Amino acid sequence: MPQSLEIWALIISILAIGISIFTWFKSHKIDRARRDDEERDQNSAELKAYLKRKPGELIIENTGRSEARNIVIHIDQVPINKSPGIDTRGRKKLLIGPNSHISFRVSLTFDIPVPEFIEINWDDDHATGKTYRNSLSY
C-alpha cells in the first residue's frame, strides 16, 4: 500500500511539472505576441479621411505613430489630382507625419457632386501597400 501511494505521488508531481511547463510556454508565447503588436503599433501609420463642410475641406489624418509615405489617393476611383472640385495644386509627393493631417480644398457646385468614396494607399515603417477605404459624407 505505501508503495502505491508513492507511485501516485510521483505521477501527480510529474503531471504538475508538465502543466507548469506548458503554462509557461503559453504565457511566453502570449507575451511575445503582445510585444510584437506594440512594436507594430509604434511603427505604423493609421490614416483616416473625412469631409469638413465649413470651409469645404477633405482632411486626411494620420493617428498612428509613424510617418505615412508614398500616399496615393483615389476619390470615386479617380486619382485625386484628376478629381473635380478638389484642389491639389502644389502637391506632388504626399507625406503625413505621425499625429498630423493634410487637407485639400473642396469646391462643390451643382455640376460637381459630393465625393462618395475614398481609397488611400500608403507605406510606413511597418509595412508597404496599406489601404484605407471608406465612404465620404458631410
N, C-alpha and C positions, 0 to 999 in steps of 0.2 A: 504493500500500500504506500509506504513512504516513497518508494521508487517512482510510482506513477504520478505522485504529486510533483516530484522533481521534474519529470518529463513535461507535465502540463505547464509548470512554471517556466521552463525553458522555451516551450512553444509560444507561450504568451509574450515572453520577453523578446523573442525573435520577431514576432508579429508587430510588437510595439516599435521596435527599431526600424523595421521595414516601413511602417506607416510614417514614422518621423522622417525618414529619408525621402519618401515620396512627397510628403508635405513640404519639405524644404525645397525640393526641386521645383514643385509647382509655384511656391512663393517666389523663388528666384526668377522663374520664367515670367511671372506677372510683373515683378519689379523691373525687369529688363524691358518689357514691353512698355511700361509706363514711362521709363526714361527715354525710350525711342520716340514715343509720342510727344513728350516735352521737347525733345530736340527738334523734331519735325515742326512743331508749332513755332519754335523760336526761329526757324529758318524758312517759314512760309509767309507768303503774301496772300491775303484774302480780299478779293475785290468784290464790291457791290456797286450797283448803279441805281439811280433814281432821278426822276424829273422833279424840278422845283418850279412852281408856277410863277412866282414873282421874285425876282425877274426870271424870265424863261431860261432855265439852265438844265443841262444834263450833267449830273455830278457822278463821277466815278471815284469811289472811296476805297482806300486800302486800309483795312482794320488789322492787318497782320503785322508781324514783327520783322518782315523782310521787304526788300525793295522788289517791286514788280517791274520787269524789263520786257522788251520786245512785245509790247502790248499791241494787239490787233483787235479793232472794234468793228462790229457789223451791226447796223441798225436795219431791222426788217430785211435781213440777208443782203444788205448793200454795204460796202465799205463806208465808214463814217465820213471820209473826205468826199464821197460822192452822194452822200445822203442829203436830200433837200431840206433846207431850213436849219441846218446845223453848221455853225461857223467853226471851221478847223484851221483858219489861216495861221501860219507861223508854227504849226505843229507837225514836225516831220517825224521824229522818233519820240514815242511816248514812254515815260518813266514815272512811276509813282512810288515815292518813298514810304517807309512804314508810318502808319498813323497819319496819313495825309490824303489829299484828294486833288483831282484836277476837274475843271469844269469847262463846258462848251456852251456857248450862247445858242439858244434855240429860238428861232423866229417862225411862228406858225401863222398861216393865213388860210383862207378858205380853199386855196389851191394846194396847200401843203398840209397833209393830215398829221395828227399827233403820232409820233413813233409808237409802235405797239410792242416791239420785241427787240431785245439786245442780246448780243453774244460777244463775250470778251475772252480772248486767249492771251496767255502771258507765260513767262518763265520767271522763276525765282531761285533762291539758293537751294531749295529742297528738290524741285522738280521742273521739268520743262513740259510745255503743252498743257498747262492747266486751263480749265474752261469755266466760265460763269455764263449761264443762260437764264433769262427771266423776261417777264412781260414788263412793259413800262406803262405807267398811267400817272396822271396828275393827282 
